[in-house]
Amino acid sequence: MGAFRNGGSNYASPSMEDRRLWKHVHDNVHGNIYLDPLSLKFIDTEQFQRLRDLKQLGFTNMVYPGAVHSRFEHSLGVYWLAGNAVERLKAHQGLELDIDHSDIQTVKLAGLLHDVGHGPFSHLFEREFLPQVIPGCKWSHEEMSLNLIDYMVDEHNIDIDSGRLKKVKEMIVASENAPVKTSKEKLFLYDIVANGRNGIDVDKFDYIVRDSRACGLGCNFQFERLLDTMQVIDNEICYRAKEYLTVHKLFNTRADLHRTVYTHAKVKAVEMMFVDALVKADSYLCVSSFIDDPSQYWKLDDSILKTIETDDADELKESRDLIRRIRRRDLYQFCNEFTVPKDKLHHFKYVTPQDIICSQKSGGVTLREEDIAVSNVKIDFTRGTNNPLERHCKNSLFTSTSLSTFLLWINKMKLILFLQDYNSKNKFTISKDQISHLLPEYNQDFLVRVYSKKPELVEVVSEAFENFQLKMYGMKAQVHGTPERKRCRVVL
């Protein structure tokens, strides 16, 4: 599975003296994990324990029954890998980089707390629900993580240096807002948990292996190869040139998980039904108002589904009926899908139910917007149409316009045969054509999926969707037709 087992040279293992003060837990991916006293002060709070009640993959367990792991164990895994990463850098370049105990503790805390602000059912809360009830909402779970961390420190009187706390929060949002760059700042530390420069971080290392295992899928991405060979050059974490394909597997495996697991057609059907239920329930439960106050927000978790399902209030009837449909597997019916043609991607606009309705031929049943659900799914390697392994800047080696720069290095593991390069510190980028001609020419897919909310309308919706494709592209872009058993379904 590519999971790192702590044995042999385990850089992040505490000393025998420290272990008396550290808590030991056993993780099914990483093996033994040791939790230091400061981290335990955050873990042993109701705000962090709430992560036990947030499924890592939302409704994915409706298709992959084993995918019931939570944000809690993922956060412990990222904590452990973050510690591994910085400890290994210290072991190899400690004197050169001036890595101290405070740096190690800060990176580990960032890994531990990076997901504490997540809402119910993973990303569904912020990406699907909030935009419908609060148009133009810019709220993010990363920002809520920062607010919750401050709340936890104040609420539980956690003794932590203000400077360290500030860095922890900066590392959590590093992928969105890079910290102020100075020649003295240890910028490489911000690449470890949430890497906004090239997307290679321990957050992905953990969830790719953990999610693959939970879903019963194979995973040939081995992150320990990258942990073993990374080195800091000019304040940036770089990797051996020979690990190009290992890094490519990271992004390729992530994209594959998105296509086959995270955005599975049935999973999306359940998600859209729950979002509809939550939107209808919001005026009564006021769920969206919780995002303004961390003292209330931490009380939100996946149990919101059970609340809707079991509350007898008349105001929740429509929502309750949708939840019961989910329970009974009476889902929105998948009609068909197509991949947006490559030459149309740059000008692609999200398809809406209204687009499908406008493509319906006259006669028969007249479709309404509430009869149709559309899912627009983007899958890429984290950099849109660009290859994250190649450089996309014109002038300087590392600027604000070159966040996707991927730098590699030649280290002494490779230099056993080339002693003259033993102390090489040269950084360079690699074109995929120098590695293999089998790698993809394009790095992004856009899928458009259409669902009928009523089983008896599958045929009508499917025909309207086909007409939409003919109008937009002059052809049916879908690969297959809608099965006859769905088209002919009649509800008595």
C-alpha positions as CSV (number, residue, x, y, z in Angstrom):
1,M,0.0,0.0,0.0
2,G,3.0,2.3,0.1
3,A,2.4,3.0,3.8
4,F,5.3,4.0,6.0
5,R,5.8,1.6,8.9
6,N,8.0,2.9,11.7
7,G,10.8,0.5,12.0
8,G,14.5,0.7,11.3
9,S,15.4,4.3,10.9
10,N,12.4,6.1,12.3
11,Y,13.4,9.8,12.5
12,A,10.3,11.0,14.2
13,S,10.4,8.5,17.1
14,P,10.8,10.3,20.5
15,S,13.7,9.3,22.7
16,M,13.2,6.7,25.5
17,E,13.2,9.6,28.0
18,D,10.5,11.5,26.1
19,R,8.3,8.4,25.7
20,R,7.3,8.5,29.3
21,L,5.5,11.8,28.6
22,W,4.2,10.9,25.1
23,K,1.0,9.0,24.3
24,H,1.3,6.0,22.1
25,V,-1.5,5.0,19.6
26,H,-1.5,2.5,16.8
27,D,-2.6,3.6,13.4
28,N,-3.7,1.2,10.7
29,V,-1.7,3.0,8.1
30,H,1.5,4.3,9.8
31,G,1.8,1.9,12.7
32,N,2.9,3.3,16.0
33,I,2.3,7.1,16.4
34,Y,3.6,9.1,19.4
35,L,1.7,12.2,20.5
36,D,3.7,14.8,22.4
37,P,2.3,16.7,25.4
38,L,1.5,20.0,23.6
39,S,-0.3,18.2,20.8
40,L,-2.3,16.2,23.3
41,K,-3.6,19.4,24.8
42,F,-5.3,20.2,21.5
43,I,-6.3,16.6,20.8
44,D,-8.0,16.2,24.2
45,T,-10.6,18.9,23.5
46,E,-14.2,18.5,22.4
47,Q,-13.4,20.6,19.3
48,F,-10.7,18.2,18.0
49,Q,-12.6,15.1,19.1
50,R,-15.4,16.3,16.9
51,L,-13.3,15.1,14.0
52,R,-14.2,11.6,15.0
53,D,-17.8,12.4,13.8
54,L,-16.8,13.7,10.4
55,K,-16.3,11.1,7.8
56,Q,-13.2,11.7,5.7
57,L,-14.9,10.9,2.5
58,G,-18.5,12.0,3.2
59,F,-21.0,9.8,1.5
60,T,-18.5,7.6,-0.3
61,N,-19.3,4.8,2.0
62,M,-22.6,4.5,0.2
63,V,-20.6,3.0,-2.7
64,Y,-17.5,1.8,-0.9
65,P,-18.8,0.4,2.5
66,G,-15.3,0.4,4.1
67,A,-14.8,4.2,3.6
68,V,-16.0,5.1,7.0
69,H,-12.7,6.5,8.4
70,S,-12.8,10.0,9.9
71,R,-11.0,13.3,9.8
72,F,-9.6,12.3,13.2
73,E,-7.3,9.5,12.1
74,H,-6.3,11.5,9.0
75,S,-5.3,14.4,11.2
76,L,-3.2,12.1,13.4
77,G,-1.6,10.7,10.2
78,V,-0.7,14.1,8.8
79,Y,0.7,15.0,12.3
80,W,3.0,12.0,12.2
81,L,4.2,12.4,8.6
82,A,4.8,16.1,9.1
83,G,7.0,15.2,12.1
84,N,8.8,12.5,10.0
85,A,9.5,15.0,7.2
86,V,11.0,17.7,9.3
87,E,13.0,15.2,11.5
88,R,14.5,13.7,8.4
89,L,15.5,17.1,7.1
90,K,17.1,17.8,10.5
91,A,19.0,14.5,10.4
92,H,20.4,15.3,6.9
93,Q,20.8,19.1,7.0
94,G,20.2,20.1,10.6
95,L,23.2,22.3,11.1
96,E,22.8,23.9,7.6
97,L,19.1,24.6,8.0
98,D,19.2,25.5,11.7
99,I,16.1,23.3,12.4
100,D,15.3,23.4,16.2
101,H,12.7,21.8,18.4
102,S,10.3,24.7,18.0
103,D,10.3,24.2,14.2
104,I,9.5,20.5,14.6
105,Q,6.7,21.2,17.1
106,T,5.2,23.9,14.8
107,V,5.1,21.8,11.7
108,K,3.6,18.8,13.6
109,L,0.9,21.1,15.1
110,A,0.1,22.4,11.6
111,G,-0.4,18.9,10.4
112,L,-2.5,18.0,13.4
113,L,-4.9,21.0,13.2
114,H,-5.0,21.6,9.4
115,D,-8.5,20.0,9.1
116,V,-10.1,21.0,12.4
117,G,-12.4,23.5,10.6
118,H,-14.0,21.0,8.2
119,G,-17.8,20.9,8.0
120,P,-20.2,18.0,7.8
121,F,-19.6,15.4,5.1
122,S,-16.2,16.6,3.9
123,H,-16.0,19.3,1.2
124,L,-19.7,19.1,0.4
125,F,-20.5,21.6,3.2
126,E,-18.5,24.5,1.8
127,R,-18.5,23.7,-1.9
128,E,-22.1,22.6,-2.5
129,F,-24.3,23.7,0.5
130,L,-23.1,27.2,1.5
131,P,-23.0,28.7,-2.1
132,Q,-26.7,27.8,-2.4
133,V,-27.8,29.4,0.9
134,I,-25.3,32.3,0.9
135,P,-24.7,33.4,-2.7
136,G,-21.1,34.5,-3.3
137,C,-20.0,33.0,0.0
138,K,-16.2,32.9,0.2
139,W,-16.0,30.9,3.5
140,S,-13.4,28.1,3.6
141,H,-12.7,25.3,6.1
142,E,-9.0,26.5,6.2
143,E,-10.1,29.9,7.6
144,M,-12.4,28.2,10.1
145,S,-9.5,26.1,11.2
146,L,-7.6,29.3,12.1
147,N,-10.6,30.6,14.0
148,L,-11.2,27.3,15.8
149,I,-7.5,27.1,16.8
150,D,-7.7,30.5,18.4
151,Y,-11.0,29.5,20.2
152,M,-9.4,26.2,21.5
153,V,-6.4,28.1,22.8
154,D,-8.6,30.6,24.7
155,E,-11.3,28.1,25.8
156,H,-8.9,25.6,27.2
157,N,-6.1,27.9,28.3
158,I,-3.5,26.1,26.1
159,D,0.0,27.4,26.9
160,I,1.5,28.1,23.5
161,D,3.8,30.8,22.4
162,S,2.0,33.4,20.2
163,G,4.8,33.4,17.6
164,R,4.6,29.6,17.2
165,L,0.8,29.8,17.0
166,K,1.0,32.4,14.3
167,K,3.3,30.1,12.2
168,V,1.1,27.1,12.7
169,K,-1.8,29.0,11.2
170,E,0.3,30.3,8.4
171,M,1.4,26.8,7.5
172,I,-2.2,25.6,7.4
173,V,-3.2,28.2,4.8
174,A,0.1,28.1,2.9
175,S,-1.5,26.5,-0.1
176,E,-3.8,29.5,-0.4
177,N,-1.8,32.4,1.1
178,A,1.9,31.9,1.1
179,P,3.7,33.6,4.1
180,V,5.7,36.8,3.7
181,K,8.9,35.8,2.0
182,T,12.1,37.0,3.6
183,S,15.7,35.8,3.2
184,K,15.7,34.8,6.9
185,E,12.4,32.9,7.0
186,K,12.6,29.1,6.9
187,L,10.3,29.0,3.9
188,F,10.8,25.3,3.3
189,L,8.8,24.5,6.4
190,Y,5.7,25.9,4.7
191,D,6.1,23.2,2.0
192,I,5.5,20.3,4.3
193,V,1.8,20.3,5.3
194,A,0.0,22.4,2.7
195,N,2.3,23.1,-0.3
196,G,1.1,25.9,-2.4
197,R,4.3,25.9,-4.5
198,N,3.9,22.5,-6.2
199,G,1.3,20.5,-4.3
200,I,3.6,17.9,-2.9
201,D,2.8,17.7,0.8
202,V,2.2,15.2,3.6
203,D,-1.6,15.9,3.6
204,K,-1.8,14.2,0.2
205,F,0.7,11.5,1.3
206,D,-1.7,10.4,4.1
207,Y,-5.1,10.7,2.4
208,I,-4.1,9.0,-0.8
209,V,-2.9,5.9,1.0
210,R,-5.6,6.0,3.7
211,D,-8.4,6.4,1.3
212,S,-7.1,3.8,-1.1
213,R,-6.9,1.3,1.7
214,A,-10.3,2.1,3.1
215,C,-11.9,1.6,-0.3
216,G,-10.1,-1.7,-0.9
217,L,-8.1,-0.3,-3.8
218,G,-4.5,-0.8,-4.6
219,C,-2.0,2.0,-4.3
220,N,1.4,1.9,-5.9
221,F,2.4,5.4,-4.8
222,Q,5.2,5.1,-2.2
223,F,5.6,8.4,-0.4
224,E,8.4,7.2,1.8
225,R,10.7,7.4,-1.2
226,L,10.1,11.1,-1.3
227,L,10.5,11.5,2.4
228,D,13.8,9.6,2.3
229,T,15.3,11.7,-0.5
230,M,14.0,15.3,-0.1
231,Q,16.6,18.0,0.5
232,V,16.4,21.8,1.0
233,I,18.1,24.0,-1.5
234,D,17.7,27.7,-1.5
235,N,14.9,27.5,1.0
236,E,12.9,25.1,-1.1
237,I,12.3,21.3,-0.7
238,C,13.6,19.5,-3.7
239,Y,13.6,15.9,-4.9
240,R,15.9,13.6,-6.8
241,A,15.5,13.6,-10.5
242,K,15.1,9.9,-10.5
243,E,11.9,10.3,-8.4
244,Y,10.1,12.1,-11.3
245,L,7.8,9.1,-11.9
246,T,7.1,8.7,-8.1
247,V,5.8,12.3,-8.0
248,H,3.8,11.7,-11.2
249,K,2.2,8.7,-9.4
250,L,1.2,11.0,-6.6
251,F,-0.8,13.3,-8.9
252,N,-2.0,10.5,-11.1
253,T,-3.3,8.4,-8.1
254,R,-5.0,11.5,-6.7
255,A,-6.7,12.1,-10.0
256,D,-7.7,8.4,-10.3
257,L,-9.3,8.6,-6.8
258,H,-11.3,11.6,-7.8
259,R,-12.7,9.9,-10.8
260,T,-13.4,6.5,-9.3
261,V,-14.1,7.3,-5.7
262,Y,-14.6,10.9,-4.7
263,T,-16.8,11.8,-7.7
264,H,-18.3,8.4,-8.4
265,A,-21.7,8.9,-10.2
266,K,-23.7,7.3,-7.3
267,V,-21.7,9.2,-4.7
268,K,-22.6,12.5,-6.4
269,A,-26.3,11.4,-6.6
270,V,-26.4,10.9,-2.8
271,E,-24.4,14.2,-2.2
272,M,-26.9,16.2,-4.4
273,M,-29.8,14.7,-2.5
274,F,-28.4,15.5,0.9
275,V,-27.5,19.1,-0.2
276,D,-31.1,19.6,-1.4
277,A,-32.3,18.3,2.0
278,L,-29.9,20.5,3.9
279,V,-30.8,23.6,1.8
280,K,-34.5,23.0,2.5
281,A,-33.8,22.5,6.2
282,D,-31.6,25.6,6.6
283,S,-34.5,28.0,7.3
284,Y,-35.5,25.9,10.2
285,L,-32.2,24.6,11.6
286,C,-30.2,27.7,10.7
287,V,-27.2,25.6,9.9
288,S,-25.5,28.2,7.7
289,S,-25.5,30.7,10.6
290,F,-23.0,28.5,12.5
291,I,-20.1,29.5,10.3
292,D,-19.9,32.9,11.9
293,D,-19.1,31.7,15.4
294,P,-16.5,29.0,16.2
295,S,-18.1,28.4,19.6
296,Q,-21.2,27.2,17.7
297,Y,-19.6,25.8,14.6
298,W,-17.7,23.0,16.4
299,K,-21.1,21.5,17.3
300,L,-21.8,20.7,13.6
301,D,-20.9,17.3,12.4
302,D,-22.3,14.4,10.3
303,S,-25.0,13.8,12.9
304,I,-27.0,16.6,11.2
305,L,-28.3,13.9,8.8
306,K,-29.8,12.0,11.8
307,T,-31.2,15.2,13.2
308,I,-33.1,15.9,10.0
309,E,-34.2,12.3,9.7
310,T,-35.6,11.9,13.2
311,D,-37.1,15.4,13.8
312,D,-40.9,15.4,13.4
313,A,-41.2,19.1,12.7
314,D,-43.4,19.9,9.7
315,E,-40.8,22.4,8.5
316,L,-38.4,19.4,7.9
317,K,-40.8,17.2,6.0
318,E,-39.3,17.7,2.5
319,S,-35.8,17.3,3.9
320,R,-36.8,14.2,5.9
321,D,-38.4,12.6,2.8
322,L,-35.1,13.1,0.8
323,I,-33.1,11.5,3.6
324,R,-35.4,8.6,3.7
325,R,-35.0,8.2,-0.1
326,I,-31.3,8.0,0.5
327,R,-31.8,5.3,3.1
328,R,-34.0,3.3,0.8
329,R,-31.6,3.7,-2.1
330,D,-34.2,5.6,-4.1
331,L,-31.6,8.0,-5.5
332,Y,-31.6,10.6,-8.2
333,Q,-31.3,8.6,-11.4
334,F,-28.1,9.0,-13.4
335,C,-29.0,9.6,-17.0
336,N,-25.7,10.0,-18.7
337,E,-22.4,11.9,-18.9
338,F,-19.9,13.2,-21.3
339,T,-16.3,14.5,-21.2
340,V,-16.0,18.0,-22.5
341,P,-13.9,18.0,-25.7
342,K,-10.4,19.2,-25.2
343,D,-10.7,22.1,-27.6
344,K,-13.7,23.4,-25.8
345,L,-12.3,23.4,-22.3
346,H,-10.9,26.9,-22.2
347,H,-14.3,28.4,-22.9
348,F,-16.4,25.9,-21.0
349,K,-19.2,27.2,-18.7
350,Y,-20.8,25.1,-16.1
351,V,-23.9,23.3,-17.4
352,T,-27.1,24.1,-15.5
353,P,-30.5,22.4,-15.4
354,Q,-31.9,25.3,-17.4
355,D,-29.5,24.5,-20.2
356,I,-31.0,21.0,-20.4
357,I,-34.5,22.3,-20.3
358,C,-33.8,24.7,-23.2
359,S,-32.7,21.7,-25.2
360,Q,-35.9,19.8,-24.8
361,K,-38.0,19.2,-27.9
362,S,-41.6,20.3,-27.8
363,G,-44.3,17.8,-26.9
364,G,-44.8,15.4,-24.1
365,V,-43.8,16.2,-20.5
366,T,-42.4,19.7,-19.9
367,L,-39.3,19.6,-17.7
368,R,-38.8,22.0,-14.8
369,E,-35.5,22.9,-13.1
370,E,-36.5,21.1,-10.0
371,D,-36.7,17.8,-12.1
372,I,-33.0,17.9,-13.0
373,A,-29.7,17.8,-11.2
374,V,-26.4,18.5,-13.0
375,S,-22.9,17.7,-11.7
376,N,-20.0,19.4,-13.3
377,V,-16.8,17.6,-12.2
378,K,-13.3,18.8,-12.8
379,I,-10.4,16.4,-12.4
380,D,-6.8,17.5,-12.8
381,F,-3.3,17.2,-11.4
382,T,-3.8,20.2,-9.1
383,R,-2.7,22.8,-11.7
384,G,-5.6,22.8,-14.2
385,T,-4.4,22.1,-17.7
386,N,-0.7,22.5,-16.6
387,N,1.6,19.7,-15.6
388,P,2.6,20.3,-12.0
389,L,5.9,18.6,-12.6
390,E,7.0,21.2,-15.2
391,R,7.9,24.9,-14.7
392,H,5.6,27.6,-15.8
393,C,7.4,30.9,-15.4
394,K,9.4,33.0,-17.9
395,N,12.1,34.7,-15.9
396,S,13.2,34.0,-12.3
397,L,13.6,30.6,-10.8
398,F,11.0,31.1,-8.0
399,T,8.6,34.0,-8.1
400,S,5.0,34.6,-7.1
401,T,4.0,33.7,-10.6
402,S,5.8,30.3,-10.5
403,L,4.0,28.5,-7.7
404,S,3.8,25.3,-9.7
405,T,7.6,25.1,-10.2
406,F,8.8,21.6,-9.5
407,L,12.5,21.5,-8.6
408,L,14.6,18.4,-8.4
409,W,18.0,17.6,-7.2
410,I,20.8,15.0,-7.6
411,N,21.8,13.7,-4.2
412,K,24.5,11.4,-3.0
413,M,22.2,8.3,-3.3
414,K,22.6,8.7,-7.0
415,L,26.1,9.9,-6.9
416,I,27.6,6.6,-5.7
417,L,28.7,6.2,-9.3
418,F,29.5,9.9,-9.9
419,L,31.7,11.1,-7.1
420,Q,32.6,14.3,-8.8
421,D,29.0,15.4,-8.2
422,Y,28.9,14.4,-4.6
423,N,28.2,17.9,-3.3
424,S,25.9,18.9,-6.1
425,K,23.4,21.6,-5.2
426,N,22.1,22.3,-8.7
427,K,18.4,22.7,-9.1
428,F,16.6,22.1,-12.4
429,T,13.3,21.3,-14.0
430,I,12.5,18.3,-16.1
431,S,10.3,18.1,-19.2
432,K,8.2,15.0,-19.3
433,D,9.5,14.3,-22.8
434,Q,12.9,13.7,-21.2
435,I,11.3,10.9,-19.0
436,S,8.7,9.1,-21.1
437,H,6.5,9.5,-24.1
438,L,3.8,7.5,-22.3
439,L,2.9,10.3,-19.9
440,P,-0.4,12.3,-20.7
441,E,-0.3,15.2,-23.2
442,Y,-3.2,16.9,-21.4
443,N,-3.7,17.3,-17.6
444,Q,-7.4,18.0,-17.1
445,D,-10.8,16.4,-17.6
446,F,-14.2,18.0,-17.2
447,L,-17.2,15.7,-16.8
448,V,-20.8,16.8,-17.1
449,R,-23.3,14.4,-15.5
450,V,-27.1,14.8,-15.6
451,Y,-29.6,13.2,-13.2
452,S,-33.3,12.9,-13.1
453,K,-34.8,13.6,-9.7
454,K,-37.8,11.6,-10.6
455,P,-37.4,8.0,-12.0
456,E,-40.3,8.4,-14.4
457,L,-38.5,11.3,-16.2
458,V,-35.3,9.5,-17.0
459,E,-36.1,9.1,-20.7
460,V,-37.2,12.7,-21.1
461,V,-34.2,14.1,-19.3
462,S,-31.8,11.8,-21.3
463,E,-33.2,12.9,-24.6
464,A,-32.9,16.6,-23.6
465,F,-29.3,16.0,-22.5
466,E,-28.5,14.4,-25.9
467,N,-30.1,17.4,-27.7
468,F,-27.9,19.7,-25.6
469,Q,-24.8,17.9,-26.7
470,L,-25.8,18.1,-30.4
471,K,-26.5,21.9,-30.0
472,M,-23.2,22.6,-28.2
473,Y,-20.8,20.3,-30.0
474,G,-22.6,19.1,-33.1
475,M,-22.4,15.5,-31.9
476,K,-23.3,13.3,-29.0
477,A,-20.2,13.6,-26.8
478,Q,-21.4,10.8,-24.4
479,V,-19.8,7.4,-24.9
480,H,-22.9,5.2,-24.3
481,G,-26.6,5.6,-24.3
482,T,-28.9,5.6,-21.3
483,P,-29.9,2.0,-20.4
484,E,-33.3,1.0,-21.6
485,R,-34.2,-0.3,-18.1
486,K,-33.8,3.2,-16.8
487,R,-35.6,4.9,-19.7
488,C,-38.6,2.6,-19.3
489,R,-38.9,2.8,-15.5
490,V,-42.4,3.6,-14.4
491,V,-43.4,4.6,-10.8
492,L,-46.8,3.3,-9.8
